[in-house]
Amino acid sequence: MREERLAGGNTHAEIVKIGDTVRRPTGPWTPGVHALLAHLERCGYAGAPRALGVDARGREVLTYVAGDVVWPDHVGLVESDAALAEVAAAIRAFHDAVASFPGLGDYAWSERGADPRGPTEILCHNDLAPWNLVHRRDGGWAFIDWDLAAPGRRSWDLAWALLSLAPLMPDRVGTDARTRERIATFRAAYGADAFPSDVLAVAVERCQVEADLIDRLGALGEEPYARLLDEGHAVVWHDVAGHIAAGAPAWEAALSS
């Protein structure tokens, strides 16, 4: 059967589609990720692919999630408040389902996007962002690329989602009033009862950790970080951290209303 190469983002090795499946490289984290996906399936969570095992070439096999990946060509899909609310609700459903995941300590998890200082509150996806968000053909939402999953703070997962989906990026952010509306919409749809009050501070932390990782490993020549450093990604994330830190005082009201 013909292999069709799929875009793999900034840090992923080659990913291919064969029929209605996706084949990806495995790693020490793969058994844990497959256990996580099986758990989500048992819980009835529809917002993730299903793990189908490993093929004869040692690649993990996942179901292909048909639909439109939001970034970069379909950003308009999440520009309405109604769509943002749907995505936030899908994230809450994931967090609720993963709360009962057994045996966290039985598996190795990727460190690339992991919360560096905990505490362990949930098993995070760690890259809940438009480049991993699919608007399914049935109208629902699904997140792909679960290989960065690792234990961490709820705010660690939500900060990345908020900064990329609200968004809080310097080149995409609106007025302070509009940003507050988007944050408030996201928080209400996720559930204010469980939404952490420190999410903006953690968004700054996440950007800084990402920038520092690229600076440190890129300087050592480790790929893909050397390439990301050359392409200016560390500078981008340093700038985003500064932008959110500067804007947070004007946006904080959305987290307490």
Backbone as a ProteinNet text record, in pm:
[ID]
protein_1_A
[PRIMARY]
MREERLAGGNTHAEIVKIGDTVRRPTGPWTPGVHALLAHLERCGYAGAPRALGVDARGREVLTYVAGDVVWPDHVGLVESDAALAEVAAAIRAFHDAVASFPGLGDYAWSERGADPRGPTEILCHNDLAPWNLVHRRDGGWAFIDWDLAAPGRRSWDLAWALLSLAPLMPDRVGTDARTRERIATFRAAYGADAFPSDVLAVAVERCQVEADLIDRLGALGEEPYARLLDEGHAVVWHDVAGHIAAGAPAWEAALSS
[TERTIARY]
84.4	0	88.8	48.8	130.6	145.4	268.5	294.5	288.2	215.9	203.5	267.5	370.3	440	352.6	347.7	271.9	367.7	320.9	401.7	422.1	545.8	577.5	613	589.1	619.3	768.7	809	946.2	1039.6	986.6	1075.2	1051.3	961.2	926.6	999.4	1036.5	1093.6	980.8	1014.1	918.3	795	679.9	551.2	480.6	422.5	357	215.7	133.2	-3.7	-9.5	-65.1	-88.5	-234	-311.4	-453.7	-516.5	-585.1	-646.6	-566	-434.2	-346.3	-229.8	-168.7	-48.8	63.1	182.7	299.3	401.3	450.2	542.7	657.8	774.1	884.6	845.5	900.8	875.4	990	969.6	1072.7	1041	1120.4	1095.2	956.8	901.3	770.7	653.6	677.5	568.2	475.9	527.4	434.2	340.2	391.8	306.9	203.8	245.8	151.8	42	77.3	-24.9	-119.6	-64.8	-151.9	-245.6	-194	-276.5	-388.5	-355.7	-457.2	-561.3	-518.1	-613.5	-705.6	-650	-731.6	-835.8	-794.4	-888.7	-1000	-963.6	-1064.9	-1164.9	-1115.4	-1205.9	-1297.3	-1247.8	-1327.5	-1427.9	-1420.4	-1512.2	-1470.5	-1344.1	-1296.1	-1266.2	-1331.9	-1320.9	-1216.3	-1148.7	-1059.7	-915.7	-889.2	-752.5	-754.1	-643.6	-635.7	-630.4	-649.5	-641.1	-507.3	-446.8	-321.1	-350.8	-282.9	-306.6	-185.5	-82.8	34	155.3	243.7	369.5	379.1	424.1	429.4	561.8	578.4	695.9	825	815.7	933.2	959.8	885.8	908	845.3	754.3	685.1	553	516.3	385.6	278	163.9	51.7	-65.6	-117	-228.1	-337.5	-460.3	-566.2	-543.4	-575.1	-564.7	-689.9	-671.2	-784.2	-811.6	-918.7	-952.2	-1012.7	-967.5	-1018.4	-914.4	-933	-843.1	-757.9	-624.5	-534.8	-539.8	-560.1	-586.1	-469	-346.7	-230.1	-153.7	-112.9	-122.5	-234.6	-303.3	-393.4	-538.8	-575.2	-716.2	-734.6	-655.4	-662.6	-801.3	-868	-1001.6	-1100.6	-1071.4	-1161.6	-1174.8	-1074.7	-1080.3	-1089.9	-1120.7	-1125.6	-1255.2	-1361.3	-1485.7	-1481.1	-1552.8	-1557.9	-1625.5	-1722.7	-1792.1	-1695.2	-1609.4	-1512	-1409.5	-1361.8	-1265.7	-1326.1	-1453.8	-1521.3	-1530.8	-1556.6	-1563.1	-1428.6	-1320.1	-1187.2	-1154.2	-1185.4	-1160	-1237.6	-1361.2	-1441.4	-1381.3	-1325.6	-1261	-1137.5	-1064.3	-947.5	-990.3	-1097.7	-1147.8	-1190.4	-1254.3	-1295.1	-1173.4	-1066.8	-943	-887.3	-878.9	-824.4	-909	-1039.3	-1125.8	-1101.4	-1087.8	-1067.4	-931.6	-828.9	-693.8	-671.4	-760.9	-745.5	-747	-810.7	-818.1	-716.1	-618.5	-517.9	-434	-423.6	-350.9	-202.4	-121.1	18.4	106.6	89.5	173.8	322.1	360.8	500.6	552.4	466	506.5	568.2	564.2	607.1	713.2	792.3	884	808.8	832.4	764.8	868.6	831.3	921.5	949.6	1071.5	1108.5	1104.1	1081.5	1097.4	1000.6	875	780.1	732.1	798.5	748.2	764.7	673.6	678.7	805.4	894.7	1023.8	1018.1	906.1	906.2	776.5	684.3	565.3	485.9	401.9	378.2	294.2	291.8	211.7	65.1	-11.3	-155.7	-234	-185.2	-249.5	-141.1	-180.2	-93	-121.2	-26.9	-45.1	-18.6	-86.2	-53.7	76.3	90.6	210.8	228.6	137.1	144.2	4.5	-85.9	-223.1	-222.4	-205.2	-184.6	-243.4	-261	-325.5	-257.4	-124	-53.4	-81.7	-144.3	-184.2	-335.3	-408.9	-554.2	-621.5	-707.4	-779.1	-927.9	-984.9	-1130.8	-1182.1	-1239.8	-1279.3	-1393.8	-1406.9	-1512.4	-1651.3	-1663.2	-1794	-1822.7	-1732.4	-1752.8	-1688.7	-1639.2	-1572	-1425.8	-1357.2	-1216.3	-1133.2	-1011.8	-920.9	-779.5	-703.1	-561.6	-478.7	-373.7	-282.3	-145.3	-48.7	90.1	96.2	74.6	70.4	204.7	309.5	436.4	505.8	462.3	521.3	447.7	347.5	270.8	362.3	333.7	413.4	338.3	364.9	298.6	338.3	244.7	275	156.8	169.9	63.5	-45.5	-168.6	-279.5	-250	-195.3	-166.2	-59.4	30.8	133.8	71.1	-28.4	-99.7	-186.4	-259.5	-353.3	-283.6	-169	-97.3	-59.2	-10.3	30.7	-89.8	-201.3	-323.4	-373	-374.8	-426.9	-341.3	-209.3	-124.5	-128.9	-154	-155.9	-294.7	-399.5	-535.4	-613.3	-581.1	-656.8	-645.8	-528.9	-395.1	-332.5	-217.6	-143	-9.8	5.9	129.3	138.8	257.4	271.4	222.7	236.6	199.1	53	-21.4	-159.4	-258.3	-209.1	-296.4	-378.3	-499.3	-584	-567.5	-669.6	-666.7	-671.4	-636.4	-643.5	-785.2	-884.2	-1023.7	-1061.7	-1019	-1052.2	-978.3	-853.8	-778.3	-844.5	-890.6	-962.6	-1087.6	-1159.6	-1279.4	-1244.8	-1136.4	-1096.9	-1053.2	-976.8	-936.3	-1058.6	-1151.3	-1272.2	-1356.4	-1365.9	-1440.5	-1378.5	-1246	-1174.8	-1195.2	-1178.1	-1188.8	-1329.1	-1431.4	-1569	-1602.4	-1557.4	-1587.9	-1512.6	-1391.3	-1314.7	-1375.7	-1421.1	-1477.3	-1396.6	-1453.7	-1381	-1342.8	-1418.8	-1392.1	-1256.7	-1209.4	-1083.1	-974.3	-1003.8	-907.9	-809	-677.7	-578.5	-561.9	-546	-533.3	-395.5	-298.1	-161.2	-127.2	-227.7	-202.2	-119.9	-136.1	-57.4	88.6	111.3	249.2	314.6	239.2	294.1	316.3	234	256.8	392.6	425.5	557.8	666.6	645.7	742.4	761.9	651.9	660.5	740	714.9	788.7	936.5	966.9	1106.5	1177.8	1110	1167.7	1194.3	1099.2	1115.8	1234.6	1243.9	1354.8	1487.8	1493.1	1617.4	1660.7	1562.7	1592.8	1659.1	1603.1	1660.1	1798.6	1813.6	1944.2	2048.9	2013.6	2111.3	2147.5	2045.4	2073.8	2118.8	2069.4	2114.2	2261.2	2305.9	2447	2536.9	2482.2	2557.9	2553.6	2478.3	2469.3	2369.7	2286.1	2188.1	2069.8	2034.4	1919.3	1791.9	1676.5	1656.1	1683.6	1740	1752.5	1855.8	1960.8	2058.4	1991	1905.8	1832.7	1735	1662.5	1567.1	1637.3	1755.9	1833.3	1873.7	1921.8	1961.9	1844.7	1725.9	1606.8	1544.3	1598.7	1552.4	1438.9	1410.9	1298.6	1320.4	1444.1	1469.5	1434.9	1473.3	1441.8	1291.2	1220.9	1074.7	1013.6	1054.5	993.2	1035.5	1157.7	1196.6	1105.5	1078.9	993.5	850.1	797.9	661	652.1	752.8	754	746.7	826.5	824.4	691.8	632.2	504	393.3	387.9	283.8	306.1	431	460.6	416.4	436.5	397.1	245.5	177.1	32.9	-48.3	10.2	-64.7	-139.8	-80.5	-156.8	-289.3	-294.7	-418.1	-514.3	-466.2	-549.8	-596.9	-536	-562.8	-708.7	-778.5	-918.3	-1004.6	-965.6	-1042.8	-1035.5	-940.7	-923.2	-992.3	-1060.6	-1124.1	-1269.3	-1319.3	-1457.7	-1555.5
-119	0	125.1	226.9	346.7	424.5	474.2	560.6	706.6	787	930.1	1006.2	1082.4	1154.9	1268.3	1280.8	1385.3	1486.3	1611.4	1713.9	1674.3	1691.3	1645.3	1752.5	1880.4	1986.5	2013.9	2082.4	2126.4	2021.5	1926.1	1837.5	1689.8	1656.6	1516.8	1459.9	1333.8	1263.5	1229.4	1159.7	1134.1	1059.6	1108.9	1049.8	1021.8	902.2	867.2	816.2	831	778.9	659.6	549.5	430.9	392.2	409.1	382.3	475.1	418.1	499.3	493.5	468.8	466.3	562.8	599.9	682.6	599.9	607	536.2	641.4	623.3	718.7	643.8	708.4	646.2	624.7	520.8	492.4	543.9	539.7	579.2	517.8	547	491.6	527.3	635	683.2	608.9	533.4	475.3	384.7	293.2	210.5	293.5	398.8	483.6	558	610.9	682.4	589.2	466.2	371.7	332.5	319.7	292.1	409.2	532.1	651.4	654.5	631.5	635.3	525.5	409.2	301	339.7	406.6	452.1	553.8	649	749.2	683.9	582.1	509.8	441.7	377	310.8	411.2	532	636.5	700.8	665.8	723.3	858.4	895.8	1025.1	1014.3	1098.3	1088.3	1181.8	1259.4	1362.8	1321.2	1193.5	1144.6	1026.9	1002.5	881.3	756.4	642.5	514.4	448	387.6	315.5	174.5	134.5	3.3	-88.1	-45.3	-130.9	-79.5	-172.9	-141.5	-228.1	-169.7	-247.1	-322.8	-393.3	-477.9	-397.9	-269.1	-182.2	-109	-146.7	-87.1	49.1	87.6	215.3	196.7	293.8	285.2	306.9	242.8	252.2	315.8	424.4	497.7	514.6	530.8	564.3	705.9	725.4	856.9	937.4	1058	1145.2	1233.5	1204	1279.1	1414.5	1517	1651	1754.5	1876.9	1988.1	2021.7	2014.9	2060.9	2213.4	2271.4	2415.3	2498.9	2464.6	2545.4	2475.3	2550.4	2695.5	2742.1	2650.4	2690.8	2708.9	2670.4	2675.7	2743.3	2846.5	2917	2976.8	3012.6	3070.2	2979.6	2850	2755.7	2780.3	2843	2866.2	3014.4	3098.4	3241.8	3286.1	3208	3245.3	3202.9	3274.5	3237.9	3102.1	3071.5	2942.4	2827.1	2841.3	2736.2	2724.2	2838.2	2834.2	2763.7	2789.4	2725.1	2574.5	2531.4	2387.8	2320.6	2385.9	2328.8	2322.3	2429.5	2430	2318.8	2296.5	2188.2	2052.1	2037.8	1912.3	1886.5	1993.3	1978.7	1938.6	1996.8	1959.6	1812.2	1767.6	1626.8	1535.1	1573.7	1496.4	1493.8	1609.5	1615.3	1534.3	1536.7	1456.4	1306.9	1266.9	1125.3	1076.8	1158.7	1114.5	1111.5	1175.7	1177.9	1038.3	943.3	806	713.2	768.8	684.7	614.5	481.7	408.3	392.1	380.4	341.4	444.9	572.1	676.6	642.2	591.2	561.8	436.3	366	241.5	264.5	388	415.5	525.3	521.4	630.7	733.1	860.9	967.7	1060.7	1124.4	1218.7	1337.2	1385.6	1503.2	1631.5	1621.3	1738.8	1851.8	1818	1923.7	1916.6	1833.3	1803.4	1920.5	1927.2	2024.5	1999.2	2098.6	2073.9	2073.7	2118.2	2129.8	2085.1	2028.7	1968.8	2065.6	2016.9	1877.4	1803.9	1671.6	1592.7	1603.4	1674.2	1687.3	1602.5	1600.7	1521.9	1469.2	1387	1347.9	1444.5	1532.4	1638.9	1589	1646.6	1625.3	1697.4	1818.4	1901.9	1975.2	1959.1	2038	2059.9	2105.4	2134.9	2268.5	2261.3	2381.3	2361.6	2469.4	2458.5	2361.9	2346	2254.3	2107.7	2081	1944.5	1930.7	2028.1	2030.1	2004.9	1903.7	1866.3	1892.1	1964.8	1977.4	1859.5	1762.1	1638.3	1659.6	1566.2	1576.7	1569.9	1512.1	1507.1	1633.6	1732	1858.7	1866.9	1754.4	1755.6	1794.2	1791.5	1831	1715.1	1702.9	1599.8	1655.6	1608.1	1642	1521.7	1549.9	1446	1469	1384.8	1397.2	1391.4	1272.3	1252.9	1208.2	1207.3	1151.9	1237.2	1362	1446.4	1434.1	1348.8	1334.5	1302.7	1366.7	1345.1	1405.5	1358.1	1413.1	1559.2	1635.7	1775.5	1847.8	1978.5	2064.4	2083.1	2095.7	2129	2261.3	2357.2	2487.8	2479.1	2380.7	2362.9	2328.5	2240.5	2202.2	2316.7	2380.5	2485	2612	2643.7	2765	2760.5	2643.9	2629	2640.4	2579.6	2587.4	2731.1	2799.3	2935.3	3029.1	3019.8	3115.5	3093.4	2970.4	2943.5	2954.2	2941.5	2940.2	3068.4	3140	3262.7	3364.6	3392.7	3356.3	3471.7	3442.9	3546	3575.9	3531.3	3552.8	3697.8	3757.5	3900	3936.2	3845.1	3876.8	3847.2	3794.8	3756.4	3810.2	3867.6	3910.1	4032.9	4044.5	4158.9	4265.8	4346.9	4447.5	4379	4453.3	4395.7	4350.7	4431.1	4394.7	4265.2	4252.7	4131.4	4010.9	4030.6	3920.2	3873.2	3966.8	3927.9	3847.6	3888	3814.5	3671.3	3656.2	3522.6	3435.1	3492.1	3416.6	3376.2	3471.3	3442.4	3334.2	3338.2	3237.1	3098.8	3092	2965.7	2912.1	2999.4	2958.3	2908.3	2980.5	2941.2	2807.1	2785.6	2660.2	2543.3	2567.2	2461.3	2428.8	2532.6	2518.9	2600.5	2713.3	2803	2734.3	2631.4	2561.1	2492.2	2452.5	2377.9	2454.7	2577.8	2653.6	2723.6	2695.7	2750.9	2901.4	2969.2	3115	3161.9	3071	3109.1	3082	3062.3	3014.6	3113.6	3242.7	3339.5	3338.8	3327.4	3316.6	3189.4	3082.1	2956.8	2964.3	3040.2	3060.3	3126.9	3224.9	3288.9	3184.9	3104.8	3001.5	2901.6	2858	2759.5	2814.2	2938.4	2998.2	3009.2	3047.4	3062.2	2926.6	2823.7	2689.1	2642.7	2668	2628.9	2701.3	2831.7	2909.4	2862.2	2838.5	2794.8	2657	2568.5	2435.7	2444.7	2528	2544.8	2608.9	2710.3	2773.6	2672	2593.4	2503.3	2386.7	2314.7	2196.7	2234.2	2347.9	2394.3	2429.6	2492.8	2529.2	2406.6	2293.9	2168.8	2093.1	2145.5	2082	1968.9	1952.2	1843.5	1879.9	1788.3	1810.4	1757.7	1820.6	1928.4	2067.3	2075.3	2204.4	2295.1	2236.8	2319.4	2391	2316.7	2378.4	2483.9	2451.9	2547.9	2674.4	2657.8	2774.2	2859.7	2794.5	2867.7	2940.7	2881.5	2941.5	3051.2	3073.2	3182.9	3149.5	3019.9	2982.7	3022.6	3017.7	3058	3204.8	3288.3	3430.9	3452.6	3376.5	3388	3360.4	3248.7	3212.6	3305.7	3358.9	3463.3	3585.1	3622.8	3738.6	3714.9	3593.5	3562.8	3568.7	3516	3522.2	3665.9	3753.6	3894.4	3961.3	3924.2	3983.1	3945.2	3818.7	3774.6	3836.4	3842.3	3903.1	4048.4	4119.4	4259.7	4276	4182.8	4195.4	4140	4051.4	3981.7	4074.7	4186	4271.7	4320.9	4340.7	4385.8	4272	4148.1	4032.6	3954.7	3976	3894.7	3896.7	4006.1	4016.9	3903.8	3852.4	3744.9	3614.5	3604.9	3481.9	3485.5	3594	3605	3648.2	3667.8	3714.8	3601
0	0	0	-72.3	-89.6	39.5	64.3	178.3	134.9	211.7	185.2	300.6	271	376	428.5	560.4	625.9	687.7	698.7	764.5	909.8	958.5	1093.2	1191.9	1158.3	1252.4	1261.6	1368.8	1382.3	1441.3	1516.1	1591.1	1564.9	1473.8	1452.2	1330.5	1340.4	1225.9	1128.3	1023.4	916.1	966.3	924.1	956.6	825.2	811.4	686.6	712.6	610.3	611.7	518	566.9	485.8	504.5	398.9	411.5	513.8	612.1	717.2	846.5	833.3	949.5	931.8	1044.9	1047.3	1109	1051.6	1104.3	1149.3	1272.8	1331.3	1398.7	1411.1	1485.4	1631.8	1691.3	1831.9	1917.7	2047.7	2143.9	2278.2	2378.9	2512.5	2567	2515.8	2562.3	2497.3	2390.5	2313.3	2394.7	2479.5	2557.5	2644.7	2706.1	2787.9	2705.7	2590.5	2503.9	2455.4	2419.4	2373.9	2487.9	2607.9	2723.4	2748.6	2733.1	2749.6	2646.1	2518.6	2414.2	2432.8	2479.1	2505.7	2620.8	2721.8	2835.1	2788.7	2705.5	2656.1	2574.4	2496.8	2418.8	2511.6	2617.6	2712.5	2781.4	2801.2	2866.4	2771.3	2643.2	2546.5	2494.3	2517.1	2468.4	2319.2	2238.5	2093.1	2034	2117.3	2067	2051.3	2026.6	2009.1	1912.9	1843	1759.5	1846.1	1786.9	1856.6	1824.8	1923.6	1904.4	1855.2	1747	1686.7	1694.9	1768.7	1785.7	1711.8	1673.1	1605.6	1481.2	1369	1244.9	1231.5	1120.5	1100.5	1091.2	1063.9	1055.9	1187	1291.5	1421.8	1440.8	1352.2	1364.6	1439	1522.2	1585.9	1481.2	1502.4	1410	1484.4	1428.6	1487.3	1383	1426.5	1332.3	1279.5	1153.9	1091.3	1123.8	1177	1209.6	1088.6	1017.1	896.7	932.3	863.6	886.6	850.8	899.7	870.4	991.9	975.4	1080.5	1082.4	1199.6	1208.8	1158.8	1200	1162.1	1048.6	944.7	929.6	837.8	771.3	663.3	703	826.8	865.3	1001.3	1026.3	1154.8	1178.3	1069.4	1082.4	1153.4	1157.8	1223.5	1373.3	1435.6	1580.1	1614.2	1516.7	1542.8	1609	1595.4	1661.5	1808	1891.9	2033.5	2052.2	1968	1978.8	1954.2	1853.2	1824.3	1936.2	1987	2097.3	2218.3	2244.1	2356.4	2335.4	2212.1	2183.4	2209.7	2169	2188.7	2337.7	2410.3	2554.4	2624.4	2581.8	2639.6	2606.4	2485.4	2447.7	2533.6	2566.1	2653.1	2793.4	2843.4	2975.4	2976.3	2867.7	2860.5	2864.3	2796.4	2802.2	2943.9	3008	3143.5	3241.1	3224.6	3311.7	3288.9	3162	3131	3180.7	3164.2	3199.1	3350.5	3424.9	3571.1	3630.6	3562.4	3614.1	3549.1	3475.7	3411.5	3517.2	3510.1	3613.6	3580.2	3682.4	3661.6	3597.5	3633.6	3575.7	3587.6	3702.8	3728.1	3661.7	3592.4	3527.2	3389.3	3341.4	3204.6	3200.6	3092.9	3063.1	2978.5	3005.1	2931.8	2870.1	2762.1	2696.3	2788.9	2782.8	2862.3	2780.2	2647.9	2562.1	2594.6	2622.6	2655.4	2798.6	2880.2	3014.2	3110.3	3203.9	3312.7	3394.7	3405	3471.4	3623.1	3681.9	3827.8	3894.7	3817.5	3878.6	3963.7	4054	4090.8	3985	3996.9	3904.7	3942.9	3860.2	3880.9	3780.7	3657.8	3552.1	3458.3	3365.4	3255.7	3140.7	3113.3	3014.5	2873.4	2776.3	2635.3	2602.2	2652.7	2642.8	2510.6	2417.2	2293.9	2237.3	2324.9	2283.9	2209.8	2079.3	1998.9	1859.8	1782.9	1651.3	1555.8	1568.1	1478.1	1510.5	1623.8	1660	1674.6	1627.6	1643.5	1509.3	1506.3	1384.1	1402.2	1306.3	1300.7	1219.5	1289	1224.8	1125.8	1036.7	935.1	994.8	1115.7	1180.8	1261.9	1255.7	1325.1	1461.6	1513.1	1642.8	1630.6	1744.5	1749.6	1803.8	1752.6	1801.1	1806.8	1904.7	1914.2	1870.8	1794.5	1748	1811.6	1775.7	1824.9	1977.2	2031	2175.7	2233.1	2152.7	2200.4	2305.6	2325.3	2429.9	2563.4	2571.6	2695.6	2813.7	2926.3	3047.9	3166.2	3286.4	3404.7	3427.7	3483	3513.4	3572.2	3578.5	3629.3	3524.1	3569.3	3478.7	3408	3481.6	3423.2	3314.2	3323	3221	3086.8	3087.1	2965.4	2914.7	3005.3	2965.9	2918.8	2976.1	2936.5	2788.9	2744.2	2603.7	2511.2	2552.5	2472.5	2464	2576	2578.6	2495.4	2510.5	2438.7	2287.7	2244.2	2100.3	2038.9	2120.6	2067.4	2093.3	2201.2	2228.8	2114.1	2058.3	2104.1	2182.3	2244.6	2316.7	2248.3	2125.9	2051.6	2005.3	2008.4	1975.5	1836.1	1739.9	1602.2	1572.3	1671.5	1644.9	1747.8	1855.7	1964.3	1924.5	1981.1	1954.8	2062.9	2079.3	2185.3	2321.7	2427.6	2561.7	2594	2553.4	2581.5	2510.5	2384.7	2310.1	2366.5	2407.8	2466.9	2596	2677.1	2799.6	2765.5	2660.8	2620	2578.9	2505	2459.2	2577.1	2669.6	2788.1	2869.4	2886.6	2964	2896.8	2764.2	2690.2	2709.5	2697	2714	2854.9	2953.6	3095	3127	3080.6	3110.2	3046.8	2923.6	2854.6	2915.3	2960	3026.2	3161.8	3231	3364.6	3462.8	3505.2	3595	3725.4	3763.8	3888.9	3889.2	3770.3	3762	3688.6	3649.3	3570	3661.6	3647.4	3739.8	3723.9	3836	3833.8	3790.4	3787.5	3752.3	3606.5	3521.4	3385.5	3303.7	3324.6	3248.1	3292	3419.9	3468.8	3416.9	3411.5	3361.3	3210.1	3138.8	2995.6	2971.9	3054.6	3045.8	3073.2	3177.5	3213.8	3099.8	3039.7	2930.9	2813.4	2776.1	2664.5	2696.1	2819.7	2859.1	2859.8	2910.5	2910.7	2767.7	2676.6	2537.1	2473.9	2498.9	2443.7	2499.4	2629.9	2692.7	2642.4	2617.9	2566.1	2428.6	2342.6	2209.1	2217.6	2303.6	2322.2	2368.2	2469.5	2532.5	2440.6	2391	2309.8	2168.7	2120.8	1990	1990.5	2098.9	2110.5	2116.1	2162.5	2168.2	2036.1	1940.4	1810	1801.4	1903.5	1903.6	1814.8	1727.1	1640	1704.4	1677.3	1580	1636.1	1758	1824.8	1759.7	1700.3	1629.9	1512.6	1440.6	1330.5	1380.2	1488.1	1543	1591.2	1649.3	1693.5	1574	1468.2	1347.9	1284.3	1295	1234.4	1321.1	1440.8	1525	1619.6	1641.2	1726.5	1873.2	1919.9	2059	2078.6	1984.5	1992.5	1993.8	1909.5	1904.3	2040.7	2105.6	2233.2	2345.9	2341	2437.8	2421.4	2297	2270.5	2315.9	2292.7	2336.3	2488.1	2557.6	2704.1	2751.9	2692	2730.7	2700.3	2587.4	2549.2	2647.5	2685	2778.3	2916.1	2959.3	3090	3092.4	2982.3	2975.9	2969.4	2900.6	2884.6	2999	3078.7	3183.8	3278.9	3325.7	3418.4	3360.7	3229.4	3167.4	3139	3141.9	3107.3	3229.5	3343.7	3462.7	3505.1	3478.2	3522	3464	3347.1	3284.4	3361.7	3454.4	3530.5	3666.5	3695.5	3826.1	3818.2	3697.3	3683.7	3700.1
[MASK]
+++++++++++++++++++++++++++++++++++++++++++++++++++++++++++++++++++++++++++++++++++++++++++++++++++++++++++++++++++++++++++++++++++++++++++++++++++++++++++++++++++++++++++++++++++++++++++++++++++++++++++++++++++++++++++++++++++++++++++++++++++++++++++++++++

